[in-house]
């Protein structure tokens, strides 16, 4: 699926909850629980996302010209947030990742779901994923 198709699917899934922020947060946490387990050897200081209040690990690896991400967090909401990014960006070419407009964030009302500190951390996750991708486009 393309990044656009995945984002539209996420928007549709979250729209089922309409304005019920509590249900959206529970759904977000549930998505985090479905994130594949990250190997302990990838949970190192090198792969911690700076700027997050919670601990977030992002491990990138390239395969067949595409960039994939493993991710984890020590909090459920943050793990749900990073799981959305992994779902959208993992398995894409580095240039696709760099060019992806993450419009789903506004469409699902994320700014109403999470506070400003978590929003800053989420922005740091996006920045880190795009930086990994950008670095690979320069090679």
ABEGO torsion letter per residue (X at the ends): XBAAAAAAAAAAAAAAAEABAAAAAAAAAAAAAABBBBBAAABBAAABBBGBABBBBBBBBBBGGBBBBBBBBABAAAAAAAAAAAAAABGBBAAAAAABBBAAAAAAGAAAABBAAAAAAAAAAAAAAAAAAAAAAAX
